[in-house]
Amino acid sequence: MTVHILTGDCRQLLRTLPEKSVHCCVTSPPYWGLRDYGVGGQIGLEGTYPEYVSALVDVFREVKRVLRDDGTLWLNLGDCYATGAGRVGDCPGGGVQGSMWAGRPAPGKTQGAGYRGTRGKLNSGKAALRIASVGPATQPNRMPQAGLKPKDLVGIPWRVAFALQEEGWWLRRDIIWHKANPMPESVQDRPTTSHEYIFLLSKSERYFYDAEAIMEPSSPDSHARAKRGRSQTHKWADGGPGGQTIARLPPSAGRLPGVNPKADYPSTGGPRSKQNASFSAAISGDVAPMRNKRSVWTVASEPFSDAHFATFPTALIEPCILAGTQSGEVIIDPFGGAGTTGLVADRLGRDAILIELNPEYAAMAERRIKGDAGMFVDVRRAAE
């Protein structure tokens, strides 16, 4: 398969692609206020969250243009908190860290120089820019934000999703990425964050979606319910709570929790039934081994040895690509990063177009994809 890697700002490079030329977009933009990747004009360091949302809307407006009418967008986003280093209501630049607003260093400092990184080592010069440093100088969410109080959850994923909905996208599903191994947090007044969002959006009301390609095994509980039975033949069935035997009650026994009273059929003496259709199917005794994929995906983070801080797991992307495309079709990722989307697309027999602002990450993606597939993949990286 072929993976094209384009180096530059996706807002410009997307305009060079033909309209309706790709089948699916799978991407994870830089999160707002999280890291500085050392490239001017990068998305994620906007001074306010509305500016960040607006920047992403601009990007996905172009994605929508190059996407086929039956195409889908799978968008991964994480959230952050407003720490509010200055006073609530201060304008950008106010508060005790006003001189460092929006990534501008304080007087007499150079960005990244002398910053003590997460491993306690001092960084200096260009190397400090390349490590995607984390700190007040690069985190606009540490500045006062209009409408937000210190410690407020900003709600970035949903703000972006609703903005895209207003742009004409169909917001079809929020998917919870449940992290089996989340980053530890020192907080003691709220639960530790262990999830992110993936939004499934479509360009049209009707779109390509291969549900069978990502079906998952039915739960053991469904099979246990089926074993208990519910027909007249299986009036007494094993497997109830505590191992007890369960009798099927007639309608005259009265209303039961979770049972629709309208399901009684006085003229025929028919059975009562659960309102939940999936439950009714399960206890009918005919339980399929596979079921439609649910909206909570448990996927552990994957280790990555190279110098990139935000690679999402290959197992997280696989169902997006399998459901959104067929073999031989084209995936696009306007925030290519370390090339995970391209790598998985190639493994699954799809072509890919990656756009990456940072030349070092573009080169990293090329090495990574070639290292994974060797001579079986054609990686074409355009010059800057």
C-alpha positions as CSV (number, residue, x, y, z in Angstrom):
1,M,0.0,0.0,0.0
2,T,1.0,3.7,-0.3
3,V,1.4,6.2,2.5
4,H,1.9,9.8,1.5
5,I,3.5,12.1,4.1
6,L,3.1,15.8,3.5
7,T,5.1,18.2,5.7
8,G,3.5,21.6,6.5
9,D,0.5,23.3,8.0
10,C,-2.6,21.1,7.3
11,R,-4.7,24.2,6.8
12,Q,-2.7,25.0,3.7
13,L,-1.9,21.5,2.5
14,L,-5.5,20.3,2.7
15,R,-6.4,22.9,0.1
16,T,-4.1,21.3,-2.4
17,L,-6.0,18.0,-2.3
18,P,-8.9,17.2,-4.7
19,E,-12.4,17.3,-3.3
20,K,-14.1,14.1,-2.4
21,S,-10.8,12.2,-2.8
22,V,-10.6,10.4,0.5
23,H,-12.9,7.9,2.2
24,C,-12.3,8.4,5.9
25,C,-10.4,10.7,8.3
26,V,-8.9,9.3,11.5
27,T,-7.0,11.8,13.6
28,S,-6.0,13.2,17.0
29,P,-5.3,16.9,16.9
30,P,-2.9,18.5,19.5
31,Y,-4.8,19.0,22.7
32,W,-5.3,22.6,23.8
33,G,-2.7,23.9,26.1
34,L,-0.9,20.6,26.6
35,R,2.5,20.8,24.7
36,D,4.6,23.0,22.6
37,Y,6.0,20.9,19.7
38,G,8.4,23.6,18.7
39,V,6.9,24.8,15.4
40,G,5.5,28.2,14.7
41,G,1.8,28.4,13.9
42,Q,1.0,25.1,15.6
43,I,-2.6,24.4,16.7
44,G,-3.0,23.9,20.5
45,L,-1.3,27.0,21.9
46,E,-4.1,29.4,21.1
47,G,-4.6,32.0,23.9
48,T,-8.2,31.0,24.5
49,Y,-10.2,27.8,24.1
50,P,-12.7,29.5,21.6
51,E,-9.7,30.2,19.4
52,Y,-8.6,26.6,19.6
53,V,-12.1,25.4,18.7
54,S,-12.3,27.8,15.8
55,A,-8.9,26.6,14.5
56,L,-10.1,23.0,14.5
57,V,-13.4,23.9,12.8
58,D,-11.3,25.5,10.0
59,V,-9.2,22.4,9.6
60,F,-12.2,20.0,9.5
61,R,-14.0,22.3,7.0
62,E,-11.2,21.4,4.6
63,V,-11.3,17.8,5.6
64,K,-15.0,17.8,4.8
65,R,-14.3,19.1,1.4
66,V,-11.8,16.3,0.5
67,L,-14.0,13.7,2.1
68,R,-16.3,11.7,-0.1
69,D,-20.0,12.2,0.6
70,D,-20.2,8.8,2.2
71,G,-17.1,9.4,4.3
72,T,-16.7,9.6,8.1
73,L,-14.5,11.4,10.6
74,W,-13.2,9.7,13.7
75,L,-11.9,12.4,16.0
76,N,-10.0,11.7,19.2
77,L,-9.8,14.6,21.8
78,G,-8.9,14.9,25.4
79,D,-9.9,17.5,28.0
80,C,-8.1,19.8,30.4
81,Y,-8.8,22.0,33.4
82,A,-8.7,25.8,33.8
83,T,-6.1,26.3,36.5
84,G,-6.5,30.1,36.4
85,A,-3.1,31.4,37.5
86,G,-4.5,34.9,37.5
87,R,-7.7,36.4,38.8
88,V,-11.0,35.1,37.4
89,G,-12.1,37.5,34.8
90,D,-8.7,38.9,34.0
91,C,-8.1,39.6,30.3
92,P,-5.4,37.6,28.5
93,G,-2.1,38.8,29.9
94,G,-3.5,39.5,33.3
95,G,-2.8,37.7,36.6
96,V,0.5,36.7,38.0
97,Q,1.6,34.9,34.9
98,G,0.4,37.5,32.4
99,S,3.9,38.0,31.0
100,M,4.0,34.4,29.9
101,W,0.6,34.4,28.2
102,A,0.1,32.2,25.2
103,G,3.6,30.8,25.2
104,R,5.4,34.1,25.2
105,P,8.4,33.9,27.6
106,A,8.8,36.2,30.5
107,P,11.3,39.1,29.9
108,G,14.9,37.9,29.7
109,K,14.0,34.3,29.0
110,T,14.0,32.2,25.9
111,Q,11.3,29.7,25.5
112,G,12.4,26.3,26.8
113,A,15.9,27.5,27.9
114,G,16.6,26.6,31.5
115,Y,13.2,24.9,31.9
116,R,13.5,21.9,34.1
117,G,11.8,19.0,32.3
118,T,9.8,16.1,33.7
119,R,12.9,14.1,34.4
120,G,14.6,16.9,36.3
121,K,17.2,17.7,33.7
122,L,17.8,21.2,32.5
123,N,17.1,21.9,28.8
124,S,18.6,24.5,26.6
125,G,18.4,26.0,23.2
126,K,16.8,24.2,20.3
127,A,16.7,20.9,22.1
128,A,14.3,22.3,24.6
129,L,11.9,23.1,21.7
130,R,12.0,19.6,20.3
131,I,11.0,17.8,23.5
132,A,7.5,19.2,23.6
133,S,8.0,20.9,26.9
134,V,5.2,21.2,29.4
135,G,4.9,24.2,31.7
136,P,3.3,27.5,32.4
137,A,5.0,29.2,29.4
138,T,3.3,26.8,27.0
139,Q,-0.1,26.2,28.7
140,P,-2.7,28.8,27.9
141,N,-5.2,27.0,30.1
142,R,-3.1,28.2,33.0
143,M,-4.2,31.7,32.2
144,P,-7.6,33.2,33.2
145,Q,-10.3,32.3,30.7
146,A,-13.5,34.2,30.3
147,G,-16.4,32.2,31.6
148,L,-14.3,29.6,33.4
149,K,-13.3,29.4,37.0
150,P,-10.1,27.9,38.4
151,K,-10.5,24.1,38.5
152,D,-13.3,24.1,35.9
153,L,-13.2,21.3,33.4
154,V,-13.0,23.1,30.1
155,G,-15.1,20.6,28.1
156,I,-12.9,20.9,25.0
157,P,-14.1,17.6,23.3
158,W,-17.7,18.5,23.4
159,R,-17.2,22.1,22.5
160,V,-15.4,21.0,19.4
161,A,-18.0,18.3,18.6
162,F,-20.9,20.8,18.9
163,A,-19.0,23.3,16.8
164,L,-18.6,20.7,14.0
165,Q,-22.2,19.8,14.3
166,E,-23.1,23.5,13.7
167,E,-20.8,23.4,10.7
168,G,-23.1,20.7,9.1
169,W,-21.4,17.5,10.3
170,W,-23.6,14.7,11.6
171,L,-22.6,13.9,15.2
172,R,-23.3,10.2,15.2
173,R,-21.6,8.8,18.3
174,D,-19.4,9.7,21.3
175,I,-17.1,6.8,22.0
176,I,-15.4,6.5,25.3
177,W,-11.7,5.4,25.1
178,H,-11.4,3.7,28.5
179,K,-7.7,3.6,29.4
180,A,-6.7,0.4,31.1
181,N,-3.5,2.1,32.3
182,P,-4.2,5.8,32.8
183,M,-1.6,8.3,33.9
184,P,-1.6,8.7,37.7
185,E,-2.8,12.0,39.2
186,S,-2.2,13.6,42.6
187,V,-5.7,15.0,42.9
188,Q,-7.8,14.1,45.9
189,D,-11.0,16.0,45.2
190,R,-12.1,14.3,42.0
191,P,-11.7,10.9,40.3
192,T,-8.5,10.2,38.3
193,T,-9.0,10.7,34.6
194,S,-9.0,7.4,32.8
195,H,-10.8,8.2,29.5
196,E,-10.8,10.3,26.4
197,Y,-13.4,10.7,23.6
198,I,-13.6,9.6,20.1
199,F,-16.3,11.2,18.1
200,L,-17.8,9.6,15.0
201,L,-19.0,12.2,12.6
202,S,-20.3,11.9,9.1
203,K,-20.5,14.2,6.1
204,S,-23.9,13.0,5.1
205,E,-27.0,11.5,6.7
206,R,-26.2,8.2,5.0
207,Y,-22.6,7.0,5.0
208,F,-20.4,3.9,4.8
209,Y,-20.1,2.0,8.0
210,D,-19.1,-1.6,8.2
211,A,-20.6,-2.8,11.5
212,E,-19.7,-6.4,10.9
213,A,-16.0,-5.6,10.5
214,I,-15.8,-4.5,14.2
215,M,-18.3,-6.8,15.9
216,E,-17.3,-7.9,19.4
217,P,-18.0,-11.1,21.3
218,S,-21.3,-11.3,23.2
219,S,-21.0,-10.9,26.9
220,P,-21.0,-14.0,29.2
221,D,-24.1,-12.5,31.0
222,S,-26.1,-12.8,27.8
223,H,-25.4,-16.5,27.5
224,A,-26.2,-17.0,31.2
225,R,-29.6,-15.3,30.8
226,A,-30.3,-17.5,27.7
227,K,-29.5,-20.6,29.7
228,R,-32.1,-19.7,32.3
229,G,-34.8,-19.7,29.7
230,R,-38.2,-18.2,29.8
231,S,-40.6,-20.3,27.6
232,Q,-43.3,-22.6,29.0
233,T,-41.0,-25.5,28.2
234,H,-38.4,-23.9,30.4
235,K,-40.8,-22.8,33.1
236,W,-38.3,-23.8,35.8
237,A,-34.8,-22.9,34.8
238,D,-31.5,-22.8,36.7
239,G,-29.1,-20.0,36.9
240,G,-31.0,-17.4,39.0
241,P,-29.3,-15.1,41.5
242,G,-27.6,-17.1,44.2
243,G,-28.1,-20.3,42.1
244,Q,-31.8,-20.4,42.8
245,T,-34.4,-21.8,40.5
246,I,-36.7,-19.3,38.9
247,A,-40.4,-19.7,38.2
248,R,-42.0,-17.8,35.3
249,L,-44.8,-15.8,36.7
250,P,-48.2,-15.3,35.0
251,P,-49.4,-11.7,34.2
252,S,-51.8,-12.0,37.2
253,A,-48.8,-11.9,39.5
254,G,-48.7,-8.2,39.1
255,R,-46.3,-5.6,37.8
256,L,-42.6,-6.5,38.0
257,P,-39.7,-4.1,37.9
258,G,-38.4,-3.5,34.4
259,V,-41.4,-5.1,32.8
260,N,-43.7,-3.3,30.3
261,P,-47.3,-3.9,31.5
262,K,-48.5,-3.3,27.9
263,A,-46.7,-6.5,27.0
264,D,-49.5,-8.6,28.6
265,Y,-51.9,-10.2,26.2
266,P,-55.1,-10.9,28.2
267,S,-56.9,-12.4,25.2
268,T,-54.2,-15.0,24.6
269,G,-52.5,-15.3,27.9
270,G,-49.2,-14.4,26.3
271,P,-46.0,-13.8,28.2
272,R,-44.8,-10.6,29.8
273,S,-41.6,-9.3,28.2
274,K,-38.8,-7.0,29.2
275,Q,-38.8,-3.5,27.6
276,N,-35.2,-3.9,26.7
277,A,-35.0,-5.5,23.3
278,S,-31.5,-6.8,23.7
279,F,-32.5,-8.5,27.0
280,S,-35.5,-10.1,25.3
281,A,-33.3,-11.4,22.5
282,A,-30.8,-12.7,25.0
283,I,-33.3,-14.6,27.1
284,S,-35.0,-16.1,24.0
285,G,-32.3,-18.7,23.9
286,D,-30.9,-17.6,20.6
287,V,-27.8,-15.6,21.5
288,A,-25.4,-14.9,18.7
289,P,-21.7,-15.3,19.5
290,M,-21.0,-11.7,18.3
291,R,-22.7,-8.4,18.8
292,N,-22.6,-4.8,17.6
293,K,-19.6,-3.0,19.0
294,R,-20.4,-1.0,22.1
295,S,-19.5,2.7,22.7
296,V,-16.9,2.0,25.4
297,W,-13.6,0.8,24.1
298,T,-11.0,-0.5,26.7
299,V,-7.6,0.0,25.1
300,A,-4.3,0.3,27.0
301,S,-1.8,2.9,26.1
302,E,1.2,1.5,24.1
303,P,4.9,2.2,24.8
304,F,6.7,4.3,22.2
305,S,10.5,4.6,22.3
306,D,10.9,7.5,19.9
307,A,10.7,11.2,20.8
308,H,7.0,11.8,20.5
309,F,4.7,12.4,23.4
310,A,1.2,11.8,22.0
311,T,1.0,8.6,20.0
312,F,-2.4,6.9,20.2
313,P,-2.5,3.1,20.4
314,T,-2.8,1.1,17.2
315,A,-5.7,-0.9,18.7
316,L,-7.6,2.3,19.1
317,I,-7.4,3.1,15.4
318,E,-8.1,-0.3,14.0
319,P,-11.9,-0.3,14.5
320,C,-12.2,3.2,13.1
321,I,-10.4,2.2,9.9
322,L,-12.2,-1.1,9.6
323,A,-15.6,0.4,10.1
324,G,-15.0,3.5,8.0
325,T,-13.3,2.0,4.9
326,Q,-12.9,-1.0,2.7
327,S,-9.7,-2.6,1.5
328,G,-7.8,-0.4,-0.9
329,E,-9.5,2.9,0.1
330,V,-7.8,6.1,1.4
331,I,-7.5,7.3,5.0
332,I,-6.3,10.9,5.8
333,D,-4.8,12.2,9.1
334,P,-4.2,16.0,9.0
335,F,-2.3,15.7,12.3
336,G,0.0,12.8,11.3
337,G,2.4,12.9,14.3
338,A,4.4,9.7,14.6
339,G,2.4,8.1,11.8
340,T,0.2,5.7,13.7
341,T,-2.8,6.2,11.4
342,G,-0.6,5.5,8.3
343,L,1.0,2.4,9.9
344,V,-2.4,0.9,10.8
345,A,-3.9,1.8,7.5
346,D,-1.1,0.0,5.7
347,R,-1.4,-3.1,7.9
348,L,-5.1,-3.2,7.0
349,G,-4.6,-2.8,3.3
350,R,-5.6,0.8,3.0
351,D,-3.7,3.8,1.5
352,A,-3.1,6.8,3.7
353,I,-2.3,10.5,3.5
354,L,-0.6,12.0,6.6
355,I,0.0,15.7,7.1
356,E,2.5,16.8,9.8
357,L,3.7,20.3,10.7
358,N,7.0,19.2,12.3
359,P,9.6,17.9,9.9
360,E,11.2,15.8,12.6
361,Y,8.0,14.0,13.3
362,A,7.4,13.5,9.6
363,A,10.8,11.8,9.3
364,M,10.0,9.8,12.4
365,A,6.7,8.6,10.8
366,E,8.5,7.6,7.6
367,R,11.0,5.5,9.6
368,R,8.4,3.9,11.7
369,I,6.1,2.9,8.9
370,K,9.0,1.5,6.8
371,G,10.3,-0.3,9.8
372,D,6.9,-1.9,10.3
373,A,6.2,-3.1,6.8
374,G,9.6,-2.9,5.0
375,M,9.4,-3.4,1.3
376,F,5.7,-4.1,1.4
377,V,4.8,-0.4,1.8
378,D,5.5,2.5,-0.4
379,V,6.1,5.6,1.8
380,R,6.4,8.9,-0.1
381,R,7.4,11.9,1.9
382,A,7.1,15.2,0.1
383,A,9.8,17.8,0.6
384,E,9.0,20.8,2.8
